[in-house]
Amino acid sequence: METTDLHTILRLPTGIFYAHGVKANVIFFDNKPAAKAPWTKAIWYYDYRTNVHHTLKKNPLRIDDLRDFIECYNPTNRHKRRETYHAETNPDGRWRKFSYDEISNRDKTSLDLGWIKDQSLADLDNLPNPDVLAEEIIENLEAGLESFRAILSRIATAS
C-alpha cells in the first residue's frame, strides 16, 4: 500500500479457480515510485464472496456474474465511484470503500475484510441445495487430501 496505489479488491467465492476452501481475490493497483507518504489513500472492495455459491463444475463463474462489479468499478473514471453499501439502508451492499487509516489500524493490517452478514450462518432456511453442499464438502475433502499429498511429497524429497 506504500509503493503502489492499491485501489480495488474483488473478493471472489472460495474455490472459484482452485479447490473449494481456497480464497481468491483480484487486486487492482497502479505501481508508483517510492515516497514518504503511502500512495494508497483508500481501497474499494467488491464482495462477490459472501452468500454467493459457485462450483467449478455445476455452477462456474461467468462474465455475466461480474457485470455489477464492472459497473461499480467504473473503468472509464474510477474517481467517480459510489458505494452501494450503507450501514442503515443497504448493509448488504457489495461495493464499499475503506480508507487507508481504517485498514492500517486493523490487527495485522489484514486486507481480508467482510461486512455482509453470511446468510447461511444466520438463516438455516437459506442454505444451498443439498447437492451443492455435498459437492462443496467433496471439493473440501479433495483439496485437503491434495494438500496432504503435496506435504508428504515434499517431506519425501527432502529426506
C-alpha positions as semicolon CSV with decimal commas, in nm:
position;residue;x (nm);y (nm);z (nm)
1;M;0,000;0,000;0,000
2;E;0,302;0,225;0,035
3;T;0,475;0,169;-0,301
4;T;0,158;0,116;-0,505
5;D;-0,181;0,275;-0,526
6;L;-0,383;-0,032;-0,430
7;H;-0,729;0,093;-0,523
8;T;-0,958;-0,209;-0,568
9;I;-1,005;-0,562;-0,435
10;L;-1,255;-0,805;-0,585
11;R;-1,339;-1,080;-0,334
12;L;-1,434;-1,395;-0,526
13;P;-1,604;-1,708;-0,394
14;T;-1,373;-1,963;-0,238
15;G;-1,271;-2,241;-0,472
16;I;-1,356;-2,046;-0,787
17;F;-1,017;-2,110;-0,955
18;Y;-0,885;-2,396;-0,748
19;A;-1,014;-2,630;-0,480
20;H;-1,304;-2,528;-0,257
21;G;-1,190;-2,352;0,055
22;V;-0,913;-2,162;-0,126
23;K;-0,989;-1,790;-0,115
24;A;-0,944;-1,585;-0,429
25;N;-0,904;-1,210;-0,457
26;V;-0,823;-0,997;-0,758
27;I;-0,628;-0,686;-0,671
28;F;-0,607;-0,374;-0,886
29;F;-0,321;-0,133;-0,832
30;D;-0,102;0,124;-1,004
31;N;0,273;0,097;-0,947
32;K;0,429;0,414;-0,806
33;P;0,781;0,530;-0,717
34;A;0,894;0,529;-0,355
35;A;0,758;0,818;-0,149
36;K;0,740;0,929;0,215
37;A;0,362;0,903;0,233
38;P;0,170;0,590;0,127
39;W;0,023;0,606;-0,222
40;T;-0,287;0,414;-0,124
41;K;-0,546;0,653;0,020
42;A;-0,849;0,420;0,008
43;I;-0,935;0,073;-0,116
44;W;-1,263;-0,013;-0,283
45;Y;-1,393;-0,363;-0,215
46;Y;-1,647;-0,562;-0,409
47;D;-1,762;-0,862;-0,205
48;Y;-1,866;-1,129;-0,451
49;R;-1,784;-1,398;-0,194
50;T;-2,041;-1,369;0,083
51;N;-2,368;-1,551;0,008
52;V;-2,250;-1,643;-0,342
53;H;-2,225;-2,008;-0,439
54;H;-2,027;-2,122;-0,741
55;T;-1,869;-2,457;-0,811
56;L;-1,608;-2,548;-1,068
57;K;-1,837;-2,796;-1,244
58;K;-2,208;-2,729;-1,187
59;N;-2,216;-2,352;-1,140
60;P;-1,896;-2,196;-1,279
61;L;-1,830;-1,823;-1,268
62;R;-1,932;-1,644;-1,589
63;I;-1,873;-1,290;-1,715
64;D;-2,241;-1,205;-1,656
65;D;-2,186;-1,275;-1,285
66;L;-1,939;-0,986;-1,275
67;R;-2,144;-0,723;-1,461
68;D;-2,239;-0,541;-1,139
69;F;-1,874;-0,530;-1,030
70;I;-1,769;-0,388;-1,368
71;E;-2,033;-0,118;-1,343
72;C;-1,931;-0,030;-0,986
73;Y;-1,562;-0,039;-1,077
74;N;-1,629;0,233;-1,335
75;P;-1,328;0,169;-1,560
76;T;-1,378;0,495;-1,750
77;N;-1,337;0,707;-1,434
78;R;-1,264;0,524;-1,111
79;H;-1,262;0,852;-0,919
80;K;-1,640;0,886;-0,968
81;R;-1,730;0,562;-0,789
82;R;-2,023;0,540;-0,549
83;E;-2,069;0,289;-0,269
84;T;-2,367;0,056;-0,278
85;Y;-2,310;-0,025;0,090
86;H;-2,480;0,183;0,358
87;A;-2,488;0,074;0,723
88;E;-2,858;0,152;0,767
89;T;-3,022;0,147;0,425
90;N;-2,817;-0,121;0,245
91;P;-2,596;-0,329;0,481
92;D;-2,571;-0,598;0,210
93;G;-2,430;-0,357;-0,048
94;R;-2,137;-0,534;-0,213
95;W;-1,939;-0,220;-0,309
96;R;-1,766;-0,039;-0,023
97;K;-1,470;0,193;0,032
98;F;-1,228;0,173;0,326
99;S;-0,972;0,443;0,399
100;Y;-0,603;0,369;0,437
101;D;-0,632;0,450;0,809
102;E;-0,925;0,211;0,859
103;I;-0,723;-0,071;0,704
104;S;-0,383;0,008;0,857
105;N;-0,537;0,030;1,206
106;R;-0,672;-0,326;1,180
107;D;-0,498;-0,613;1,353
108;K;-0,203;-0,716;1,131
109;T;-0,328;-0,476;0,861
110;S;-0,537;-0,753;0,708
111;L;-0,688;-0,681;0,368
112;D;-0,941;-0,964;0,410
113;L;-1,242;-0,752;0,502
114;G;-1,603;-0,861;0,515
115;W;-1,915;-0,671;0,617
116;I;-2,208;-0,860;0,467
117;K;-2,386;-1,096;0,702
118;D;-2,342;-1,459;0,593
119;Q;-2,700;-1,582;0,537
120;S;-2,606;-1,949;0,560
121;L;-2,489;-1,898;0,918
122;A;-2,794;-1,698;1,025
123;D;-3,082;-1,845;0,826
124;L;-3,099;-2,223;0,805
125;D;-3,384;-2,193;0,554
126;N;-3,149;-2,014;0,315
127;L;-2,889;-2,291;0,284
128;P;-2,778;-2,402;-0,063
129;N;-2,935;-2,717;-0,209
130;P;-2,808;-3,044;-0,059
131;D;-2,631;-3,139;-0,384
132;V;-2,440;-2,808;-0,376
133;L;-2,345;-2,864;-0,012
134;A;-2,238;-3,222;-0,087
135;E;-2,026;-3,107;-0,381
136;E;-1,862;-2,838;-0,166
137;I;-1,785;-3,097;0,104
138;I;-1,631;-3,330;-0,154
139;E;-1,423;-3,045;-0,301
140;N;-1,303;-2,951;0,051
141;L;-1,205;-3,311;0,126
142;E;-1,028;-3,350;-0,209
143;A;-0,842;-3,021;-0,156
144;G;-0,735;-3,135;0,190
145;L;-0,613;-3,469;0,056
146;E;-0,425;-3,295;-0,224
147;S;-0,257;-3,064;0,028
148;F;-0,154;-3,357;0,247
149;R;-0,016;-3,543;-0,057
150;A;0,189;-3,236;-0,153
151;I;0,327;-3,210;0,202
152;L;0,412;-3,580;0,206
153;S;0,584;-3,545;-0,133
154;R;0,796;-3,253;-0,005
155;I;0,889;-3,445;0,308
156;A;0,986;-3,748;0,100
157;T;1,204;-3,545;-0,138
158;A;1,369;-3,357;0,150
159;S;1,471;-3,683;0,319
